[in-house]
Amino acid sequence: MKMYIGNLSFAVVEDDLMELFSEYGQVEEINIVKDRFSQRSKGFAFLEMPNNSEADKAIKGLNGSEFKGKNIKVNQAESRRDKPKRRRRY
């Protein structure tokens, strides 16, 4: 299951998330979203866990919890197909 992790401290790195979520099960992939130009974290990430029951436990256990000084938001990520496409304005 792919999860969205929001309200992250800008200092959080992939190893921090791996350590946190590994307590609930196997972590397959972590992607901290960064600004294209500055390479600074945008304060959210996507994380994938192959076992859905472990992912559900992680969501229930971590959503709203304090991590690195901020209360993080953890939920199931929406599929890109479910979201309407955004039009770019130039």
PDB file with one MODEL, atoms N, CA, C and O in Angstrom:
MODEL        1
ATOM      1  N   MET A   1       0.851  -1.171   0.000  1.00  0.00           N
ATOM      2  CA  MET A   1       0.000   0.000   0.000  1.00  0.00           C
ATOM      3  C   MET A   1       0.899   1.238   0.000  1.00  0.00           C
ATOM      4  O   MET A   1       1.896   1.305   0.720  1.00  0.00           O
ATOM      5  N   LYS A   2       0.527   2.191  -0.808  1.00  0.00           N
ATOM      6  CA  LYS A   2       1.263   3.449  -0.856  1.00  0.00           C
ATOM      7  C   LYS A   2       0.609   4.435   0.114  1.00  0.00           C
ATOM      8  O   LYS A   2      -0.610   4.601   0.134  1.00  0.00           O
ATOM      9  N   MET A   3       1.461   5.085   0.920  1.00  0.00           N
ATOM     10  CA  MET A   3       0.959   6.010   1.930  1.00  0.00           C
ATOM     11  C   MET A   3       1.533   7.401   1.713  1.00  0.00           C
ATOM     12  O   MET A   3       2.631   7.572   1.183  1.00  0.00           O
ATOM     13  N   TYR A   4       0.757   8.385   2.139  1.00  0.00           N
ATOM     14  CA  TYR A   4       1.166   9.783   2.143  1.00  0.00           C
ATOM     15  C   TYR A   4       1.550  10.137   3.579  1.00  0.00           C
ATOM     16  O   TYR A   4       0.807   9.844   4.516  1.00  0.00           O
ATOM     17  N   ILE A   5       2.708  10.764   3.747  1.00  0.00           N
ATOM     18  CA  ILE A   5       3.139  11.240   5.060  1.00  0.00           C
ATOM     19  C   ILE A   5       3.322  12.739   4.938  1.00  0.00           C
ATOM     20  O   ILE A   5       4.191  13.197   4.196  1.00  0.00           O
ATOM     21  N   GLY A   6       2.520  13.508   5.652  1.00  0.00           N
ATOM     22  CA  GLY A   6       2.550  14.962   5.556  1.00  0.00           C
ATOM     23  C   GLY A   6       2.969  15.626   6.854  1.00  0.00           C
ATOM     24  O   GLY A   6       3.059  14.985   7.901  1.00  0.00           O
ATOM     25  N   ASN A   7       3.223  16.922   6.765  1.00  0.00           N
ATOM     26  CA  ASN A   7       3.648  17.769   7.880  1.00  0.00           C
ATOM     27  C   ASN A   7       4.971  17.304   8.471  1.00  0.00           C
ATOM     28  O   ASN A   7       5.167  17.331   9.685  1.00  0.00           O
ATOM     29  N   LEU A   8       5.876  16.877   7.592  1.00  0.00           N
ATOM     30  CA  LEU A   8       7.198  16.434   8.033  1.00  0.00           C
ATOM     31  C   LEU A   8       8.112  17.625   8.282  1.00  0.00           C
ATOM     32  O   LEU A   8       8.005  18.654   7.615  1.00  0.00           O
ATOM     33  N   SER A   9       8.993  17.476   9.229  1.00  0.00           N
ATOM     34  CA  SER A   9      10.051  18.457   9.445  1.00  0.00           C
ATOM     35  C   SER A   9      10.941  18.451   8.203  1.00  0.00           C
ATOM     36  O   SER A   9      11.154  17.400   7.598  1.00  0.00           O
ATOM     37  N   PHE A  10      11.455  19.601   7.826  1.00  0.00           N
ATOM     38  CA  PHE A  10      12.311  19.688   6.647  1.00  0.00           C
ATOM     39  C   PHE A  10      13.632  18.936   6.849  1.00  0.00           C
ATOM     40  O   PHE A  10      14.339  18.657   5.880  1.00  0.00           O
ATOM     41  N   ALA A  11      13.965  18.610   8.093  1.00  0.00           N
ATOM     42  CA  ALA A  11      15.219  17.911   8.399  1.00  0.00           C
ATOM     43  C   ALA A  11      15.090  16.387   8.274  1.00  0.00           C
ATOM     44  O   ALA A  11      16.097  15.684   8.351  1.00  0.00           O
ATOM     45  N   VAL A  12      13.880  15.867   8.085  1.00  0.00           N
ATOM     46  CA  VAL A  12      13.674  14.419   8.000  1.00  0.00           C
ATOM     47  C   VAL A  12      14.296  13.880   6.713  1.00  0.00           C
ATOM     48  O   VAL A  12      14.131  14.452   5.635  1.00  0.00           O
ATOM     49  N   VAL A  13      15.017  12.762   6.855  1.00  0.00           N
ATOM     50  CA  VAL A  13      15.616  12.078   5.703  1.00  0.00           C
ATOM     51  C   VAL A  13      15.019  10.676   5.595  1.00  0.00           C
ATOM     52  O   VAL A  13      14.317  10.226   6.501  1.00  0.00           O
ATOM     53  N   GLU A  14      15.298   9.988   4.489  1.00  0.00           N
ATOM     54  CA  GLU A  14      14.717   8.672   4.241  1.00  0.00           C
ATOM     55  C   GLU A  14      15.013   7.678   5.356  1.00  0.00           C
ATOM     56  O   GLU A  14      14.147   6.883   5.721  1.00  0.00           O
ATOM     57  N   ASP A  15      16.223   7.712   5.900  1.00  0.00           N
ATOM     58  CA  ASP A  15      16.572   6.781   6.985  1.00  0.00           C
ATOM     59  C   ASP A  15      15.690   6.980   8.213  1.00  0.00           C
ATOM     60  O   ASP A  15      15.366   6.014   8.904  1.00  0.00           O
ATOM     61  N   ASP A  16      15.299   8.227   8.494  1.00  0.00           N
ATOM     62  CA  ASP A  16      14.407   8.504   9.622  1.00  0.00           C
ATOM     63  C   ASP A  16      13.058   7.818   9.417  1.00  0.00           C
ATOM     64  O   ASP A  16      12.521   7.194  10.333  1.00  0.00           O
ATOM     65  N   LEU A  17      12.518   7.941   8.202  1.00  0.00           N
ATOM     66  CA  LEU A  17      11.223   7.324   7.908  1.00  0.00           C
ATOM     67  C   LEU A  17      11.325   5.800   7.892  1.00  0.00           C
ATOM     68  O   LEU A  17      10.408   5.106   8.331  1.00  0.00           O
ATOM     69  N   MET A  18      12.440   5.289   7.387  1.00  0.00           N
ATOM     70  CA  MET A  18      12.651   3.837   7.370  1.00  0.00           C
ATOM     71  C   MET A  18      12.644   3.293   8.795  1.00  0.00           C
ATOM     72  O   MET A  18      12.015   2.272   9.073  1.00  0.00           O
ATOM     73  N   GLU A  19      13.339   3.970   9.685  1.00  0.00           N
ATOM     74  CA  GLU A  19      13.397   3.529  11.077  1.00  0.00           C
ATOM     75  C   GLU A  19      12.011   3.581  11.734  1.00  0.00           C
ATOM     76  O   GLU A  19      11.622   2.655  12.447  1.00  0.00           O
ATOM     77  N   LEU A  20      11.278   4.659  11.492  1.00  0.00           N
ATOM     78  CA  LEU A  20       9.957   4.836  12.091  1.00  0.00           C
ATOM     79  C   LEU A  20       8.962   3.790  11.594  1.00  0.00           C
ATOM     80  O   LEU A  20       8.279   3.157  12.400  1.00  0.00           O
ATOM     81  N   PHE A  21       8.873   3.604  10.294  1.00  0.00           N
ATOM     82  CA  PHE A  21       7.864   2.714   9.718  1.00  0.00           C
ATOM     83  C   PHE A  21       8.253   1.241   9.786  1.00  0.00           C
ATOM     84  O   PHE A  21       7.376   0.379   9.728  1.00  0.00           O
ATOM     85  N   SER A  22       9.541   0.931   9.907  1.00  0.00           N
ATOM     86  CA  SER A  22       9.983  -0.460  10.014  1.00  0.00           C
ATOM     87  C   SER A  22       9.471  -1.127  11.278  1.00  0.00           C
ATOM     88  O   SER A  22       9.408  -2.354  11.349  1.00  0.00           O
ATOM     89  N   GLU A  23       9.105  -0.337  12.274  1.00  0.00           N
ATOM     90  CA  GLU A  23       8.530  -0.897  13.498  1.00  0.00           C
ATOM     91  C   GLU A  23       7.194  -1.582  13.213  1.00  0.00           C
ATOM     92  O   GLU A  23       6.748  -2.423  13.994  1.00  0.00           O
ATOM     93  N   TYR A  24       6.556  -1.223  12.094  1.00  0.00           N
ATOM     94  CA  TYR A  24       5.249  -1.784  11.752  1.00  0.00           C
ATOM     95  C   TYR A  24       5.332  -2.866  10.677  1.00  0.00           C
ATOM     96  O   TYR A  24       4.353  -3.575  10.446  1.00  0.00           O
ATOM     97  N   GLY A  25       6.469  -3.004  10.022  1.00  0.00           N
ATOM     98  CA  GLY A  25       6.619  -4.022   8.986  1.00  0.00           C
ATOM     99  C   GLY A  25       7.637  -3.609   7.939  1.00  0.00           C
ATOM    100  O   GLY A  25       8.391  -2.652   8.119  1.00  0.00           O
ATOM    101  N   GLN A  26       7.641  -4.345   6.853  1.00  0.00           N
ATOM    102  CA  GLN A  26       8.597  -4.122   5.774  1.00  0.00           C
ATOM    103  C   GLN A  26       8.261  -2.863   4.988  1.00  0.00           C
ATOM    104  O   GLN A  26       7.110  -2.642   4.612  1.00  0.00           O
ATOM    105  N   VAL A  27       9.272  -2.043   4.744  1.00  0.00           N
ATOM    106  CA  VAL A  27       9.121  -0.840   3.931  1.00  0.00           C
ATOM    107  C   VAL A  27       9.783  -1.118   2.588  1.00  0.00           C
ATOM    108  O   VAL A  27      10.941  -1.534   2.535  1.00  0.00           O
ATOM    109  N   GLU A  28       9.048  -0.886   1.504  1.00  0.00           N
ATOM    110  CA  GLU A  28       9.553  -1.201   0.176  1.00  0.00           C
ATOM    111  C   GLU A  28      10.202   0.008  -0.497  1.00  0.00           C
ATOM    112  O   GLU A  28      11.247  -0.120  -1.135  1.00  0.00           O
ATOM    113  N   GLU A  29       9.585   1.178  -0.355  1.00  0.00           N
ATOM    114  CA  GLU A  29      10.083   2.360  -1.065  1.00  0.00           C
ATOM    115  C   GLU A  29       9.724   3.623  -0.295  1.00  0.00           C
ATOM    116  O   GLU A  29       8.647   3.718   0.294  1.00  0.00           O
ATOM    117  N   ILE A  30      10.641   4.599  -0.303  1.00  0.00           N
ATOM    118  CA  ILE A  30      10.416   5.894   0.336  1.00  0.00           C
ATOM    119  C   ILE A  30      10.794   6.979  -0.653  1.00  0.00           C
ATOM    120  O   ILE A  30      11.847   6.918  -1.287  1.00  0.00           O
ATOM    121  N   ASN A  31       9.928   7.973  -0.781  1.00  0.00           N
ATOM    122  CA  ASN A  31      10.209   9.096  -1.666  1.00  0.00           C
ATOM    123  C   ASN A  31       9.837  10.394  -0.958  1.00  0.00           C
ATOM    124  O   ASN A  31       8.659  10.731  -0.842  1.00  0.00           O
ATOM    125  N   ILE A  32      10.851  11.120  -0.485  1.00  0.00           N
ATOM    126  CA  ILE A  32      10.616  12.436   0.106  1.00  0.00           C
ATOM    127  C   ILE A  32      10.552  13.428  -1.043  1.00  0.00           C
ATOM    128  O   ILE A  32      11.488  13.519  -1.837  1.00  0.00           O
ATOM    129  N   VAL A  33       9.465  14.169  -1.139  1.00  0.00           N
ATOM    130  CA  VAL A  33       9.276  15.103  -2.245  1.00  0.00           C
ATOM    131  C   VAL A  33      10.095  16.358  -1.963  1.00  0.00           C
ATOM    132  O   VAL A  33      10.008  16.959  -0.892  1.00  0.00           O
ATOM    133  N   LYS A  34      10.899  16.735  -2.973  1.00  0.00           N
ATOM    134  CA  LYS A  34      11.799  17.882  -2.823  1.00  0.00           C
ATOM    135  C   LYS A  34      11.543  18.920  -3.897  1.00  0.00           C
ATOM    136  O   LYS A  34      11.063  18.610  -4.987  1.00  0.00           O
ATOM    137  N   ASP A  35      11.877  20.166  -3.563  1.00  0.00           N
ATOM    138  CA  ASP A  35      11.788  21.259  -4.516  1.00  0.00           C
ATOM    139  C   ASP A  35      12.756  20.984  -5.659  1.00  0.00           C
ATOM    140  O   ASP A  35      13.896  20.579  -5.431  1.00  0.00           O
ATOM    141  N   ARG A  36      12.309  21.199  -6.859  1.00  0.00           N
ATOM    142  CA  ARG A  36      13.107  20.905  -8.043  1.00  0.00           C
ATOM    143  C   ARG A  36      14.403  21.717  -8.109  1.00  0.00           C
ATOM    144  O   ARG A  36      15.429  21.215  -8.566  1.00  0.00           O
ATOM    145  N   PHE A  37      14.354  22.947  -7.662  1.00  0.00           N
ATOM    146  CA  PHE A  37      15.512  23.827  -7.802  1.00  0.00           C
ATOM    147  C   PHE A  37      16.427  23.810  -6.582  1.00  0.00           C
ATOM    148  O   PHE A  37      17.645  23.705  -6.723  1.00  0.00           O
ATOM    149  N   SER A  38      15.855  23.913  -5.393  1.00  0.00           N
ATOM    150  CA  SER A  38      16.679  23.997  -4.188  1.00  0.00           C
ATOM    151  C   SER A  38      17.003  22.626  -3.592  1.00  0.00           C
ATOM    152  O   SER A  38      17.895  22.513  -2.752  1.00  0.00           O
ATOM    153  N   GLN A  39      16.291  21.592  -4.018  1.00  0.00           N
ATOM    154  CA  GLN A  39      16.427  20.233  -3.483  1.00  0.00           C
ATOM    155  C   GLN A  39      16.068  20.154  -1.994  1.00  0.00           C
ATOM    156  O   GLN A  39      16.430  19.186  -1.325  1.00  0.00           O
ATOM    157  N   ARG A  40      15.368  21.152  -1.478  1.00  0.00           N
ATOM    158  CA  ARG A  40      14.906  21.146  -0.090  1.00  0.00           C
ATOM    159  C   ARG A  40      13.585  20.385  -0.018  1.00  0.00           C
ATOM    160  O   ARG A  40      12.757  20.463  -0.926  1.00  0.00           O
ATOM    161  N   SER A  41      13.406  19.657   1.063  1.00  0.00           N
ATOM    162  CA  SER A  41      12.172  18.900   1.269  1.00  0.00           C
ATOM    163  C   SER A  41      10.972  19.842   1.244  1.00  0.00           C
ATOM    164  O   SER A  41      11.045  20.975   1.717  1.00  0.00           O
ATOM    165  N   LYS A  42       9.866  19.352   0.681  1.00  0.00           N
ATOM    166  CA  LYS A  42       8.618  20.122   0.682  1.00  0.00           C
ATOM    167  C   LYS A  42       7.764  19.783   1.900  1.00  0.00           C
ATOM    168  O   LYS A  42       6.669  20.323   2.056  1.00  0.00           O
ATOM    169  N   GLY A  43       8.254  18.894   2.764  1.00  0.00           N
ATOM    170  CA  GLY A  43       7.538  18.582   3.994  1.00  0.00           C
ATOM    171  C   GLY A  43       6.555  17.433   3.882  1.00  0.00           C
ATOM    172  O   GLY A  43       5.719  17.241   4.764  1.00  0.00           O
ATOM    173  N   PHE A  44       6.651  16.656   2.788  1.00  0.00           N
ATOM    174  CA  PHE A  44       5.814  15.465   2.699  1.00  0.00           C
ATOM    175  C   PHE A  44       6.536  14.387   1.909  1.00  0.00           C
ATOM    176  O   PHE A  44       7.499  14.657   1.191  1.00  0.00           O
ATOM    177  N   ALA A  45       6.053  13.167   2.055  1.00  0.00           N
ATOM    178  CA  ALA A  45       6.700  12.027   1.411  1.00  0.00           C
ATOM    179  C   ALA A  45       5.666  10.970   1.065  1.00  0.00           C
ATOM    180  O   ALA A  45       4.532  11.003   1.542  1.00  0.00           O
ATOM    181  N   PHE A  46       6.081  10.033   0.226  1.00  0.00           N
ATOM    182  CA  PHE A  46       5.286   8.857  -0.088  1.00  0.00           C
ATOM    183  C   PHE A  46       6.103   7.641   0.311  1.00  0.00           C
ATOM    184  O   PHE A  46       7.312   7.588   0.084  1.00  0.00           O
ATOM    185  N   LEU A  47       5.439   6.674   0.902  1.00  0.00           N
ATOM    186  CA  LEU A  47       6.111   5.481   1.394  1.00  0.00           C
ATOM    187  C   LEU A  47       5.265   4.279   1.014  1.00  0.00           C
ATOM    188  O   LEU A  47       4.038   4.326   1.091  1.00  0.00           O
ATOM    189  N   GLU A  48       5.922   3.203   0.606  1.00  0.00           N
ATOM    190  CA  GLU A  48       5.172   2.018   0.202  1.00  0.00           C
ATOM    191  C   GLU A  48       5.545   0.835   1.088  1.00  0.00           C
ATOM    192  O   GLU A  48       6.719   0.550   1.323  1.00  0.00           O
ATOM    193  N   MET A  49       4.500   0.154   1.572  1.00  0.00           N
ATOM    194  CA  MET A  49       4.655  -1.073   2.341  1.00  0.00           C
ATOM    195  C   MET A  49       3.900  -2.171   1.584  1.00  0.00           C
ATOM    196  O   MET A  49       2.729  -1.992   1.251  1.00  0.00           O
ATOM    197  N   PRO A  50       4.560  -3.313   1.307  1.00  0.00           N
ATOM    198  CA  PRO A  50       3.907  -4.353   0.498  1.00  0.00           C
ATOM    199  C   PRO A  50       2.754  -5.072   1.205  1.00  0.00           C
ATOM    200  O   PRO A  50       1.853  -5.584   0.539  1.00  0.00           O
ATOM    201  N   ASN A  51       2.766  -5.119   2.530  1.00  0.00           N
ATOM    202  CA  ASN A  51       1.724  -5.817   3.271  1.00  0.00           C
ATOM    203  C   ASN A  51       0.675  -4.807   3.743  1.00  0.00           C
ATOM    204  O   ASN A  51       0.977  -3.927   4.550  1.00  0.00           O
ATOM    205  N   ASN A  52      -0.556  -4.936   3.239  1.00  0.00           N
ATOM    206  CA  ASN A  52      -1.614  -3.971   3.562  1.00  0.00           C
ATOM    207  C   ASN A  52      -1.988  -3.948   5.037  1.00  0.00           C
ATOM    208  O   ASN A  52      -2.298  -2.882   5.569  1.00  0.00           O
ATOM    209  N   SER A  53      -1.968  -5.088   5.710  1.00  0.00           N
ATOM    210  CA  SER A  53      -2.340  -5.083   7.127  1.00  0.00           C
ATOM    211  C   SER A  53      -1.277  -4.364   7.950  1.00  0.00           C
ATOM    212  O   SER A  53      -1.612  -3.672   8.912  1.00  0.00           O
ATOM    213  N   GLU A  54      -0.001  -4.515   7.592  1.00  0.00           N
ATOM    214  CA  GLU A  54       1.068  -3.782   8.275  1.00  0.00           C
ATOM    215  C   GLU A  54       0.941  -2.286   8.005  1.00  0.00           C
ATOM    216  O   GLU A  54       1.143  -1.468   8.902  1.00  0.00           O
ATOM    217  N   ALA A  55       0.607  -1.934   6.769  1.00  0.00           N
ATOM    218  CA  ALA A  55       0.428  -0.526   6.407  1.00  0.00           C
ATOM    219  C   ALA A  55      -0.737   0.090   7.186  1.00  0.00           C
ATOM    220  O   ALA A  55      -0.639   1.223   7.656  1.00  0.00           O
ATOM    221  N   ASP A  56      -1.833  -0.652   7.321  1.00  0.00           N
ATOM    222  CA  ASP A  56      -2.982  -0.153   8.098  1.00  0.00           C
ATOM    223  C   ASP A  56      -2.588   0.091   9.558  1.00  0.00           C
ATOM    224  O   ASP A  56      -2.996   1.087  10.155  1.00  0.00           O
ATOM    225  N   LYS A  57      -1.803  -0.810  10.124  1.00  0.00           N
ATOM    226  CA  LYS A  57      -1.337  -0.634  11.505  1.00  0.00           C
ATOM    227  C   LYS A  57      -0.451   0.599  11.626  1.00  0.00           C
ATOM    228  O   LYS A  57      -0.534   1.334  12.609  1.00  0.00           O
ATOM    229  N   ALA A  58       0.398   0.825  10.624  1.00  0.00           N
ATOM    230  CA  ALA A  58       1.269   2.006  10.630  1.00  0.00           C
ATOM    231  C   ALA A  58       0.447   3.287  10.556  1.00  0.00           C
ATOM    232  O   ALA A  58       0.747   4.259  11.250  1.00  0.00           O
ATOM    233  N   ILE A  59      -0.583   3.294   9.722  1.00  0.00           N
ATOM    234  CA  ILE A  59      -1.446   4.470   9.593  1.00  0.00           C
ATOM    235  C   ILE A  59      -2.140   4.751  10.924  1.00  0.00           C
ATOM    236  O   ILE A  59      -2.146   5.885  11.403  1.00  0.00           O
ATOM    237  N   LYS A  60      -2.722   3.714  11.514  1.00  0.00           N
ATOM    238  CA  LYS A  60      -3.433   3.891  12.790  1.00  0.00           C
ATOM    239  C   LYS A  60      -2.485   4.296  13.912  1.00  0.00           C
ATOM    240  O   LYS A  60      -2.846   5.098  14.773  1.00  0.00           O
ATOM    241  N   GLY A  61      -1.285   3.750  13.905  1.00  0.00           N
ATOM    242  CA  GLY A  61      -0.336   4.022  14.971  1.00  0.00           C
ATOM    243  C   GLY A  61       0.391   5.352  14.855  1.00  0.00           C
ATOM    244  O   GLY A  61       0.796   5.932  15.863  1.00  0.00           O
ATOM    245  N   LEU A  62       0.556   5.839  13.624  1.00  0.00           N
ATOM    246  CA  LEU A  62       1.394   7.029  13.427  1.00  0.00           C
ATOM    247  C   LEU A  62       0.635   8.300  13.060  1.00  0.00           C
ATOM    248  O   LEU A  62       1.152   9.396  13.278  1.00  0.00           O
ATOM    249  N   ASN A  63      -0.568   8.192  12.512  1.00  0.00           N
ATOM    250  CA  ASN A  63      -1.307   9.380  12.114  1.00  0.00           C
ATOM    251  C   ASN A  63      -1.573  10.276  13.328  1.00  0.00           C
ATOM    252  O   ASN A  63      -2.179   9.842  14.308  1.00  0.00           O
ATOM    253  N   GLY A  64      -1.120  11.510  13.251  1.00  0.00           N
ATOM    254  CA  GLY A  64      -1.310  12.460  14.340  1.00  0.00           C
ATOM    255  C   GLY A  64      -0.234  12.405  15.414  1.00  0.00           C
ATOM    256  O   GLY A  64      -0.256  13.191  16.361  1.00  0.00           O
ATOM    257  N   SER A  65       0.705  11.477  15.268  1.00  0.00           N
ATOM    258  CA  SER A  65       1.764  11.350  16.280  1.00  0.00           C
ATOM    259  C   SER A  65       2.857  12.389  16.056  1.00  0.00           C
ATOM    260  O   SER A  65       2.995  12.946  14.967  1.00  0.00           O
ATOM    261  N   GLU A  66       3.627  12.635  17.107  1.00  0.00           N
ATOM    262  CA  GLU A  66       4.721  13.611  17.033  1.00  0.00           C
ATOM    263  C   GLU A  66       5.974  12.910  16.507  1.00  0.00           C
ATOM    264  O   GLU A  66       6.349  11.839  16.985  1.00  0.00           O
ATOM    265  N   PHE A  67       6.616  13.536  15.512  1.00  0.00           N
ATOM    266  CA  PHE A  67       7.848  13.003  14.936  1.00  0.00           C
ATOM    267  C   PHE A  67       8.757  14.168  14.570  1.00  0.00           C
ATOM    268  O   PHE A  67       8.409  15.003  13.736  1.00  0.00           O
ATOM    269  N   LYS A  68       9.905  14.213  15.192  1.00  0.00           N
ATOM    270  CA  LYS A  68      10.901  15.271  14.948  1.00  0.00           C
ATOM    271  C   LYS A  68      10.301  16.662  15.166  1.00  0.00           C
ATOM    272  O   LYS A  68      10.594  17.594  14.417  1.00  0.00           O
ATOM    273  N   GLY A  69       9.461  16.794  16.197  1.00  0.00           N
ATOM    274  CA  GLY A  69       8.916  18.090  16.569  1.00  0.00           C
ATOM    275  C   GLY A  69       7.637  18.507  15.871  1.00  0.00           C
ATOM    276  O   GLY A  69       7.153  19.614  16.104  1.00  0.00           O
ATOM    277  N   LYS A  70       7.068  17.652  15.014  1.00  0.00           N
ATOM    278  CA  LYS A  70       5.826  17.989  14.311  1.00  0.00           C
ATOM    279  C   LYS A  70       4.849  16.825  14.400  1.00  0.00           C
ATOM    280  O   LYS A  70       5.259  15.666  14.462  1.00  0.00           O
ATOM    281  N   ASN A  71       3.563  17.135  14.405  1.00  0.00           N
ATOM    282  CA  ASN A  71       2.538  16.094  14.362  1.00  0.00           C
ATOM    283  C   ASN A  71       2.319  15.702  12.912  1.00  0.00           C
ATOM    284  O   ASN A  71       1.813  16.490  12.113  1.00  0.00           O
ATOM    285  N   ILE A  72       2.704  14.479  12.581  1.00  0.00           N
ATOM    286  CA  ILE A  72       2.636  14.050  11.186  1.00  0.00           C
ATOM    287  C   ILE A  72       1.251  13.528  10.823  1.00  0.00           C
ATOM    288  O   ILE A  72       0.479  13.087  11.674  1.00  0.00           O
ATOM    289  N   LYS A  73       0.972  13.595   9.535  1.00  0.00           N
ATOM    290  CA  LYS A  73      -0.278  13.091   8.984  1.00  0.00           C
ATOM    291  C   LYS A  73       0.079  11.877   8.129  1.00  0.00           C
ATOM    292  O   LYS A  73       0.920  11.971   7.234  1.00  0.00           O
ATOM    293  N   VAL A  74      -0.552  10.749   8.400  1.00  0.00           N
ATOM    294  CA  VAL A  74      -0.276   9.524   7.651  1.00  0.00           C
ATOM    295  C   VAL A  74      -1.603   8.947   7.178  1.00  0.00           C
ATOM    296  O   VAL A  74      -2.498   8.695   7.985  1.00  0.00           O
ATOM    297  N   ASN A  75      -1.728   8.740   5.877  1.00  0.00           N
ATOM    298  CA  ASN A  75      -2.922   8.085   5.351  1.00  0.00           C
ATOM    299  C   ASN A  75      -2.605   7.406   4.026  1.00  0.00           C
ATOM    300  O   ASN A  75      -1.516   7.569   3.476  1.00  0.00           O
ATOM    301  N   GLN A  76      -3.563   6.649   3.526  1.00  0.00           N
ATOM    302  CA  GLN A  76      -3.369   5.960   2.255  1.00  0.00           C
ATOM    303  C   GLN A  76      -3.323   7.005   1.149  1.00  0.00           C
ATOM    304  O   GLN A  76      -4.166   7.901   1.094  1.00  0.00           O
ATOM    305  N   ALA A  77      -2.332   6.886   0.269  1.00  0.00           N
ATOM    306  CA  ALA A  77      -2.186   7.838  -0.834  1.00  0.00           C
ATOM    307  C   ALA A  77      -3.274   7.595  -1.871  1.00  0.00           C
ATOM    308  O   ALA A  77      -3.667   6.459  -2.136  1.00  0.00           O
ATOM    309  N   GLU A  78      -3.744   8.679  -2.443  1.00  0.00           N
ATOM    310  CA  GLU A  78      -4.723   8.574  -3.527  1.00  0.00           C
ATOM    311  C   GLU A  78      -3.996   8.194  -4.806  1.00  0.00           C
ATOM    312  O   GLU A  78      -2.881   8.648  -5.061  1.00  0.00           O
ATOM    313  N   SER A  79      -4.622   7.380  -5.581  1.00  0.00           N
ATOM    314  CA  SER A  79      -4.073   7.005  -6.881  1.00  0.00           C
ATOM    315  C   SER A  79      -4.129   8.208  -7.816  1.00  0.00           C
ATOM    316  O   SER A  79      -5.076   8.992  -7.761  1.00  0.00           O
ATOM    317  N   ARG A  80      -3.144   8.356  -8.653  1.00  0.00           N
ATOM    318  CA  ARG A  80      -3.141   9.477  -9.610  1.00  0.00           C
ATOM    319  C   ARG A  80      -4.333   9.401 -10.553  1.00  0.00           C
ATOM    320  O   ARG A  80      -4.814  10.424 -11.038  1.00  0.00           O
ATOM    321  N   ARG A  81      -4.800   8.203 -10.807  1.00  0.00           N
ATOM    322  CA  ARG A  81      -5.954   8.040 -11.696  1.00  0.00           C
ATOM    323  C   ARG A  81      -7.224   8.582 -11.068  1.00  0.00           C
ATOM    324  O   ARG A  81      -8.152   8.975 -11.774  1.00  0.00           O
ATOM    325  N   ASP A  82      -7.268   8.603  -9.725  1.00  0.00           N
ATOM    326  CA  ASP A  82      -8.455   9.079  -9.022  1.00  0.00           C
ATOM    327  C   ASP A  82      -8.531  10.606  -8.962  1.00  0.00           C
ATOM    328  O   ASP A  82      -9.599  11.173  -8.733  1.00  0.00           O
ATOM    329  N   LYS A  83      -7.391  11.263  -9.169  1.00  0.00           N
ATOM    330  CA  LYS A  83      -7.348  12.710  -9.038  1.00  0.00           C
ATOM    331  C   LYS A  83      -7.552  13.375 -10.397  1.00  0.00           C
ATOM    332  O   LYS A  83      -7.045  12.884 -11.406  1.00  0.00           O
ATOM    333  N   PRO A  84      -8.275  14.468 -10.434  1.00  0.00           N
ATOM    334  CA  PRO A  84      -8.418  15.186 -11.706  1.00  0.00           C
ATOM    335  C   PRO A  84      -7.084  15.810 -12.096  1.00  0.00           C
ATOM    336  O   PRO A  84      -6.303  16.223 -11.239  1.00  0.00           O
ATOM    337  N   LYS A  85      -6.836  15.874 -13.392  1.00  0.00           N
ATOM    338  CA  LYS A  85      -5.582  16.467 -13.858  1.00  0.00           C
ATOM    339  C   LYS A  85      -5.614  17.971 -13.672  1.00  0.00           C
ATOM    340  O   LYS A  85      -6.623  18.630 -13.921  1.00  0.00           O
ATOM    341  N   ARG A  86      -4.478  18.496 -13.226  1.00  0.00           N
ATOM    342  CA  ARG A  86      -4.362  19.935 -13.039  1.00  0.00           C
ATOM    343  C   ARG A  86      -3.830  20.553 -14.326  1.00  0.00           C
ATOM    344  O   ARG A  86      -2.929  20.018 -14.973  1.00  0.00           O
ATOM    345  N   ARG A  87      -4.395  21.655 -14.666  1.00  0.00           N
ATOM    346  CA  ARG A  87      -3.915  22.368 -15.862  1.00  0.00           C
ATOM    347  C   ARG A  87      -2.881  23.379 -15.432  1.00  0.00           C
ATOM    348  O   ARG A  87      -3.053  24.081 -14.436  1.00  0.00           O
ATOM    349  N   ARG A  88      -1.818  23.448 -16.184  1.00  0.00           N
ATOM    350  CA  ARG A  88      -0.790  24.441 -15.887  1.00  0.00           C
ATOM    351  C   ARG A  88      -1.159  25.760 -16.538  1.00  0.00           C
ATOM    352  O   ARG A  88      -1.644  25.810 -17.668  1.00  0.00           O
ATOM    353  N   ARG A  89      -0.921  26.802 -15.805  1.00  0.00           N
ATOM    354  CA  ARG A  89      -1.165  28.152 -16.354  1.00  0.00           C
ATOM    355  C   ARG A  89       0.171  28.817 -16.563  1.00  0.00           C
ATOM    356  O   ARG A  89       1.025  28.815 -15.676  1.00  0.00           O
ATOM    357  N   TYR A  90       0.347  29.377 -17.720  1.00  0.00           N
ATOM    358  CA  TYR A  90       1.602  30.053 -18.042  1.00  0.00           C
ATOM    359  C   TYR A  90       1.390  31.528 -18.233  1.00  0.00           C
ATOM    360  O   TYR A  90       2.342  32.258 -18.511  1.00  0.00           O
TER     361      TYR A  90
ENDMDL
END
